[in-house]
Amino acid sequence: MFEDDDDREYRVVRNDEEQYSIWPVTHDLPPGWQEAGPRGDKAACLRHIGEVWTDLRPLSARSGA
């Protein structure tokens, strides 16, 4: 969807299942996602996600729902 080498500013986002992604700050967030971390270049945002998203299972799978 987005190029790997760009100079856009991104934000870290998370959905209700506590799954993370990045999204350009110039785009509206898709439904079900909210800002959940720093803004910055792609590498910085992905680095943050790598530090905080240690269990990749969706929340419903972790809680046994």
Secondary structure, DSSP 8 states (H G I E B T S, - for coil): ---SS----EEEEEETT--EEEEETTS---TTEEEEEEEE-HHHHHHHHHHH----S-HHHHTT-
